Amino acid sequence: MVNRPIYVALAVTVDGTRDILGLWAGEHGDGEGAKYWLRVLTEIKNRGTKDCLIVVCDGLTGLPDAVAAVWPQTIVQTCVVHLLRNSFKYASRRDWAAIARDLKPIYGAPSEAAALDRFAEFSDVWETKYPAIVRLWTNAWSEFVPFLQFDTHIRTVISTTNAIESVNARIRRAVNARGHFPNEQAAMKCVYLAVMSLDPMPRSVS
């Protein structure tokens, strides 16, 4: 039995219309890198998505580089919720509440400069005990900060991948109900039917 991820791309237009752009099965081996995402994004562009203002993702390796190659002016934003979840993986459960409290001023800062100051304060408190968390945020910093240049109301829309979570939840329910699949084609059909059953999500998957 082989477990493989299935990726979903959800687009939101300037007028608020949502559209699923496609489904892609992850590759075998060590995972997906820049070449894989370059192929996916090039496919999306060739199908009509000529430009993209912001791409919000959950830290997928190689995706920022692929975005830069396909849409050079596009802003790449790391999902803050995923960044927080990944932070807790490196900490003892008893420290989660304190870490969450100390991280909040960073992603709630009024500017990048203020966020950097709050991050320095966080590092002073936690780096000795949890250096991996500090490294995680340091490595993700360039993709974490773009949303801080926007108004607070806009930040709530572009700082997370929450818009796609309901889609993912529907897909998980459909896949879990089946349990396993004889091949990739069968799995993709199940996911496709789950997506097509969404309402009022536009049904333009191809």
C-alpha positions as CSV (number, residue, x, y, z in Angstrom):
1,M,0.0,0.0,0.0
2,V,1.3,3.4,-1.0
3,N,0.1,6.7,0.5
4,R,0.2,9.7,-1.9
5,P,-0.9,13.3,-1.4
6,I,-3.4,14.9,-3.7
7,Y,-3.0,18.6,-4.2
8,V,-5.9,21.1,-4.8
9,A,-5.5,24.6,-6.3
10,L,-8.3,27.0,-5.4
11,A,-8.4,30.4,-7.0
12,V,-10.3,33.5,-5.7
13,T,-10.9,36.3,-8.3
14,V,-10.9,40.0,-7.5
15,D,-14.7,39.9,-7.3
16,G,-14.7,37.1,-4.8
17,T,-15.6,34.2,-7.1
18,R,-14.0,30.9,-6.1
19,D,-12.9,28.3,-8.6
20,I,-11.0,25.0,-8.3
21,L,-8.3,25.0,-10.9
22,G,-7.3,21.3,-10.7
23,L,-6.2,18.2,-8.8
24,W,-2.8,16.7,-8.9
25,A,-1.4,13.5,-7.4
26,G,1.9,13.7,-5.6
27,E,4.9,11.8,-7.0
28,H,6.5,8.7,-5.7
29,G,9.9,9.0,-4.0
30,D,11.2,11.9,-2.0
31,G,8.3,14.2,-2.6
32,E,7.7,17.2,-4.8
33,G,10.1,20.0,-5.5
34,A,10.5,23.0,-7.7
35,K,10.4,21.0,-11.0
36,Y,7.1,19.4,-10.0
37,W,5.5,22.7,-9.0
38,L,6.8,24.4,-12.1
39,R,5.0,21.8,-14.2
40,V,1.8,22.2,-12.3
41,L,1.9,26.0,-12.4
42,T,2.8,26.1,-16.1
43,E,-0.2,23.9,-16.7
44,I,-2.5,26.3,-14.8
45,K,-1.0,29.2,-16.7
46,N,-1.4,27.5,-20.1
47,R,-5.1,26.8,-19.3
48,G,-5.8,30.6,-19.0
49,T,-4.5,31.9,-15.6
50,K,-2.3,34.6,-17.1
51,D,-1.5,36.4,-13.8
52,C,-1.8,35.8,-10.1
53,L,-1.6,38.5,-7.4
54,I,-1.0,36.3,-4.3
55,V,-0.3,32.6,-3.8
56,V,-1.0,31.4,-0.3
57,C,0.5,28.0,0.5
58,D,1.5,25.8,3.4
59,G,5.3,25.7,3.1
60,L,5.5,23.3,0.2
61,T,9.2,22.8,-0.8
62,G,10.1,24.4,-4.2
63,L,6.7,26.1,-4.7
64,P,8.0,29.7,-4.1
65,D,10.7,29.2,-6.7
66,A,8.2,27.8,-9.2
67,V,5.8,30.7,-8.6
68,A,8.6,33.2,-9.3
69,A,9.4,31.4,-12.6
70,V,5.8,31.3,-13.9
71,W,4.4,34.6,-12.4
72,P,7.5,36.8,-11.5
73,Q,5.4,39.6,-9.9
74,T,3.3,37.3,-7.7
75,I,3.5,37.5,-3.9
76,V,4.1,34.2,-2.1
77,Q,2.5,34.0,1.3
78,T,3.0,31.2,3.8
79,C,-0.1,30.1,5.6
80,V,0.3,31.5,9.2
81,V,-2.0,28.7,10.6
82,H,0.3,26.0,9.2
83,L,3.3,27.9,10.5
84,L,1.8,27.9,14.0
85,R,0.9,24.2,13.8
86,N,4.4,23.3,12.7
87,S,5.8,25.3,15.6
88,F,3.9,23.2,18.1
89,K,5.4,20.0,16.7
90,Y,8.7,21.0,18.2
91,A,7.4,21.9,21.6
92,S,6.1,20.0,24.7
93,R,2.3,20.2,24.9
94,R,2.6,21.9,28.3
95,D,4.3,24.9,26.6
96,W,1.8,25.2,23.7
97,A,-0.3,27.9,25.4
98,A,2.7,30.0,26.3
99,I,4.2,29.7,22.8
100,A,0.9,30.6,21.2
101,R,0.7,33.7,23.4
102,D,4.2,34.8,22.5
103,L,3.8,34.1,18.8
104,K,0.6,36.1,18.5
105,P,2.3,39.6,18.7
106,I,4.5,38.5,15.7
107,Y,1.7,37.7,13.2
108,G,-0.5,40.4,14.7
109,A,2.2,43.1,14.4
110,P,1.3,46.4,12.6
111,S,4.4,46.2,10.3
112,E,7.3,43.9,9.3
113,A,9.7,46.0,11.5
114,A,7.4,45.5,14.5
115,A,7.1,41.8,13.7
116,L,10.8,41.5,13.7
117,D,11.1,43.1,17.1
118,R,8.5,40.8,18.5
119,F,10.3,37.8,17.0
120,A,13.5,38.9,18.6
121,E,11.6,39.0,22.0
122,F,10.2,35.5,21.3
123,S,13.7,34.2,20.4
124,D,15.1,35.6,23.7
125,V,12.6,33.6,25.6
126,W,12.4,30.3,23.7
127,E,15.5,29.8,21.5
128,T,17.5,28.0,24.2
129,K,14.6,25.5,24.9
130,Y,13.2,25.2,21.4
131,P,15.8,26.3,18.8
132,A,13.9,24.4,16.1
133,I,11.0,26.8,16.4
134,V,13.2,29.8,16.0
135,R,14.8,28.2,12.9
136,L,11.4,27.4,11.5
137,W,10.3,31.0,11.6
138,T,13.6,32.3,10.5
139,N,13.6,30.1,7.4
140,A,10.0,31.0,6.6
141,W,10.3,34.7,7.3
142,S,10.5,36.0,3.7
143,E,7.2,34.2,2.8
144,F,5.6,34.9,6.2
145,V,5.8,38.7,6.2
146,P,4.1,39.8,2.9
147,F,0.6,39.9,4.4
148,L,1.8,42.5,7.0
149,Q,1.8,45.2,4.3
150,F,-2.0,45.0,4.0
151,D,-4.9,46.3,6.0
152,T,-6.1,44.1,8.9
153,H,-9.3,43.1,7.2
154,I,-7.4,41.9,4.1
155,R,-4.9,40.0,6.2
156,T,-7.5,37.6,7.4
157,V,-8.2,36.6,3.8
158,I,-4.6,36.2,2.6
159,S,-2.7,35.0,5.6
160,T,-4.1,31.4,5.7
161,T,-5.3,28.6,3.4
162,N,-8.5,28.4,5.4
163,A,-10.5,29.0,2.2
164,I,-9.6,25.6,1.0
165,E,-10.0,23.7,4.3
166,S,-13.7,22.9,3.8
167,V,-12.8,21.5,0.4
168,N,-10.1,19.3,1.9
169,A,-12.5,18.2,4.7
170,R,-15.0,17.0,2.1
171,I,-12.3,15.2,0.2
172,R,-11.0,13.5,3.4
173,R,-14.5,12.2,4.2
174,A,-14.9,10.7,0.7
175,V,-11.5,9.1,0.8
176,N,-11.9,7.8,4.4
177,A,-15.3,6.3,3.5
178,R,-13.6,4.2,0.8
179,G,-10.5,3.3,2.8
180,H,-8.2,2.3,0.0
181,F,-8.0,2.3,-3.8
182,P,-6.7,-0.2,-6.4
183,N,-4.8,2.5,-8.3
184,E,-4.2,6.2,-8.7
185,Q,-7.0,6.6,-11.3
186,A,-9.6,5.3,-8.9
187,A,-8.4,7.6,-6.1
188,M,-8.6,10.6,-8.4
189,K,-12.1,9.7,-9.5
190,C,-13.2,9.6,-5.9
191,V,-11.7,13.0,-5.2
192,Y,-13.1,14.5,-8.4
193,L,-16.6,13.3,-7.5
194,A,-16.2,14.8,-4.0
195,V,-15.2,18.1,-5.5
196,M,-18.0,18.0,-8.0
197,S,-20.5,17.5,-5.2
198,L,-19.5,20.8,-3.5
199,D,-22.2,23.4,-3.6
200,P,-22.0,26.3,-4.4
201,M,-18.4,25.8,-5.3
202,P,-17.9,26.3,-9.1
203,R,-17.4,23.0,-10.9
204,S,-14.7,23.7,-13.3
205,V,-12.1,21.0,-12.5
206,S,-10.6,19.5,-15.6
